[in-house]
Amino acid sequence: LAKIEEKEQTPLQEALSQLIRQLQRKDPSAFFSFPVTDLIAPAYSLIIKRPMDFSTIKEKVKKELYQSLEELKLDFKTMCENAMIYNKPDTIYYKAAKKLLHSGMKILSTERLDSLKQSIE
Ligand SMILES: COc1ccc(OC)c(-c2cc(C(C)=O)n3cccnc23)c1
């Protein structure tokens, strides 16, 4: 079998991957690891217009679809906000999303991203 060539990650992809690893550690239940399906969440695809999850985010990094660290922050916020739209406040998913969003905003703080940006340039 021809060896499958692994592509080197760009500095931006490296920084993005490191941030995603830090963010995923804040989702120990893995509720945000994969896309939410209509099977586990009735009518999800009718209610949530911009679904997002960590596997989709990692796929976007691999396809070099992020041109900045801020774009990751936007997708992360969408992912958490989707869960706070679809799920009622008294659910484990809503509470997990609120907690994840809070910890994620520290990991993706402007100061943190600015200093990371310095190291990429
Ligand atoms: C109970 O185990 C799992 C496993 C994977 C999940 O999403 C990938 C979810 C899940 C994740 C969510 C979210 C994030 O809204 N969700 C909403 C309703 C019902 N289930 C979920 C739950």
The ligand as an SDF file (V2000), in Angstrom:
LIG
                    3D

 22 24  0  0  0  0  0  0  0  0999 V2000
  -25.8540   11.2620   26.3330 C   0  0  0  0  0  0  0  0  0  0  0  0
  -24.7470   11.0600   25.5270 O   0  0  0  0  0  0  0  0  0  0  0  0
  -24.5510   11.9750   24.5180 C   0  0  0  0  0  0  0  0  0  0  0  0
  -23.5690   11.6690   23.5950 C   0  0  0  0  0  0  0  0  0  0  0  0
  -23.2820   12.5630   22.5550 C   0  0  0  0  0  0  0  0  0  0  0  0
  -23.9990   13.7650   22.4630 C   0  0  0  0  0  0  0  0  0  0  0  0
  -23.7810   14.6790   21.4650 O   0  0  0  0  0  0  0  0  0  0  0  0
  -22.6820   14.4230   20.5880 C   0  0  0  0  0  0  0  0  0  0  0  0
  -25.0000   14.0760   23.4050 C   0  0  0  0  0  0  0  0  0  0  0  0
  -25.7340   15.3360   23.3190 C   0  0  0  0  0  0  0  0  0  0  0  0
  -25.1430   16.5750   23.1150 C   0  0  0  0  0  0  0  0  0  0  0  0
  -26.1400   17.5260   23.0950 C   0  0  0  0  0  0  0  0  0  0  0  0
  -25.9390   18.9320   22.8820 C   0  0  0  0  0  0  0  0  0  0  0  0
  -24.5440   19.4270   22.8110 C   0  0  0  0  0  0  0  0  0  0  0  0
  -26.9060   19.6970   22.7460 O   0  0  0  0  0  0  0  0  0  0  0  0
  -27.3480   16.8830   23.2710 N   0  0  0  0  0  0  0  0  0  0  0  0
  -28.6210   17.4060   23.3280 C   0  0  0  0  0  0  0  0  0  0  0  0
  -29.6650   16.5190   23.5500 C   0  0  0  0  0  0  0  0  0  0  0  0
  -29.3950   15.1640   23.6980 C   0  0  0  0  0  0  0  0  0  0  0  0
  -28.1230   14.6690   23.6250 N   0  0  0  0  0  0  0  0  0  0  0  0
  -27.1210   15.5570   23.4200 C   0  0  0  0  0  0  0  0  0  0  0  0
  -25.2680   13.1750   24.4330 C   0  0  0  0  0  0  0  0  0  0  0  0
  1  2  1  0
  2  3  1  0
  3  4  1  0
  3 22  2  0
  4  5  2  0
  5  6  1  0
  6  7  1  0
  6  9  2  0
  7  8  1  0
  9 10  1  0
  9 22  1  0
 10 11  1  0
 10 21  2  0
 11 12  2  0
 12 13  1  0
 12 16  1  0
 13 14  1  0
 13 15  2  0
 16 17  1  0
 16 21  1  0
 17 18  2  0
 18 19  1  0
 19 20  2  0
 20 21  1  0
M  END
$$$$
